[in-house]
Amino acid sequence: MTEPDEHIEPDEQSADSDHHPARDKPAFACPHCGVVAQQKWAELVGRSAMGGPGGPVESGTTAGGHFLNLWKSSHCAVCQRPALWRAEVMVYPSASLGDRPHPDMPPEVRELYVEAASVAAVSLRAGAALARATVEKLIKQLDSGASSKDGLDIRIARLHDRVSPDLAQILNVVRFTGNKVLHGEDQPSELVVMALDDHTGPAVIGALLAAANDLVDELISRPKERKALFDKLSDGVKQDIAQKQARAQEEQS
């Protein structure tokens, strides 16, 4: 009798095709071999002074106040190699939060984005601060006409009419969160608490980083794609369009 195949065939995969690794997920794309495979989970415990099994290596509580062993391991059914998790974050192999940087992201911004995504897996506070720095560096490139004295709040306001309303909102969330996580206030805002929480923080930092990718998409990639299509029109068609636009402007004046 042959053993069942432990990798997941395409027709067996979930409808949303979300294969990103996540804590307690029964199957995901293995960070070692890349195969979408079943995962075997185990809690990590220490050893007692007598050599027997001890308690959790580190414990915490869930958002609902329930006890949680922060450390777990997942083992790929295909390559048998492990991944180590602390709360919701995979710490081995080297993990990063958020999506990959947009292909059209400027190189110097991409470098900062990758640093933010990598460090966030170890420090949510540092990840939030670097996500803000990434967005600020990107906006400075996208709006070179702003004064060097303008803060990020003014720079975001200058972009308000150039980006979608929801992106304008999340840019301000990035600014606010990135500022406040470094202040160590006695009564932090709900957003800061969420960003620094082991359970909700990874999703929040992922959203902050996504703002940089969305900004690249709206202000760099889409205009570039539209221009590439327009450039395929013949010179005669372009000239006709320009003449009609000029006439329309004259009639309106």
Sequence and secondary structure as in RCSB ss.txt:
>XXXX:A:sequence
MTEPDEHIEPDEQSADSDHHPARDKPAFACPHCGVVAQQKWAELVGRSAMGGPGGPVESGTTAGGHFLNLWKSSH
CAVCQRPALWRAEVMVYPSASLGDRPHPDMPPEVRELYVEAASVAAVSLRAGAALARATVEKLIKQLDSGASSKD
GLDIRIARLHDRVSPDLAQILNVVRFTGNKVLHGEDQPSELVVMALDDHTGPAVIGALLAAANDLVDELISRPKE
RKALFDKLSDGVKQDIAQKQARAQEEQS
>XXXX:A:secstr
      B  GGGS TT      TT SEEE TTT  EEEEEEEE EEE TTSSEEEESSEEE TTS EEE EEEEE
ETTT  EEEEETTEEEES    S    TTS HHHHHHHHHHHHHHTT HHHHHHHHHHHHHHHHHHH TTS TT 
 HHHHHHHTGGGS HHHHHHHHHHHHHHHHTTT  SS  HHHHHHHSTTTHHHHHHHHHHHHHHHHIIIIIHHHH
HHHHHTTS HHHHHHHHHHHHHHHHHH 
